[in-house]
Amino acid sequence: MIRDEIKISSEEREVFDKKQIALAIRNSTFNDDLKCSLLEEGILEKCLGCSLKYICDGIDQVVDNYVDKTTKVVDNFDFE
């Protein structure tokens, strides 16, 4: 069974699936983007002062680190 949900069912509390969060971040490095719905929907005009800014900045850093660690130059070609 393949599930595409960030939450895992739990009777006691909300539980979030790290795999789904990681896949969403990884998939954004291909042909997708990460955007903030608070900015997109006009709820906030800028990130400054947002209580989520620290987390969003961390996600951006995770994306950059992932790209750095998984991008490898295999060979260089010289066309003369």
RAWO-V330492 format. One record per backbone hydrogen bond with DSSP energy under -0.5 kcal/mol. CO is the residue of the C=O (numbers start at 1). NH is the residue of the N-H. E is the energy in kcal/mol with one decimal. If there is no record, write none. Layout:
BEGIN
co:CO nh:NH e:E
co:CO nh:NH e:E
END
This chain:
BEGIN
co:1 nh:3 e:-0.5
co:6 nh:17 e:-3.5
co:8 nh:15 e:-0.8
co:15 nh:8 e:-3.1
co:16 nh:18 e:-0.7
co:17 nh:21 e:-1.9
co:18 nh:22 e:-3.0
co:19 nh:23 e:-2.7
co:20 nh:24 e:-2.1
co:21 nh:25 e:-2.1
co:22 nh:26 e:-3.0
co:23 nh:27 e:-3.1
co:24 nh:28 e:-1.2
co:26 nh:29 e:-1.9
co:27 nh:30 e:-1.4
co:27 nh:32 e:-0.7
co:33 nh:35 e:-0.5
co:35 nh:37 e:-0.6
co:36 nh:40 e:-2.7
co:37 nh:41 e:-2.4
co:38 nh:43 e:-1.4
co:38 nh:44 e:-2.3
co:39 nh:42 e:-1.2
co:47 nh:50 e:-2.7
co:50 nh:53 e:-1.4
co:52 nh:56 e:-2.8
co:53 nh:57 e:-2.9
co:54 nh:58 e:-1.8
co:55 nh:59 e:-2.4
co:56 nh:60 e:-2.4
co:57 nh:61 e:-1.9
co:58 nh:62 e:-2.4
co:59 nh:63 e:-2.5
co:60 nh:64 e:-2.2
co:61 nh:65 e:-2.8
co:62 nh:66 e:-2.7
co:63 nh:67 e:-2.4
co:64 nh:68 e:-2.4
co:65 nh:69 e:-2.5
co:66 nh:70 e:-1.8
co:67 nh:71 e:-1.2
co:70 nh:72 e:-0.6
co:72 nh:74 e:-0.6
co:77 nh:79 e:-0.5
co:78 nh:80 e:-0.8
END
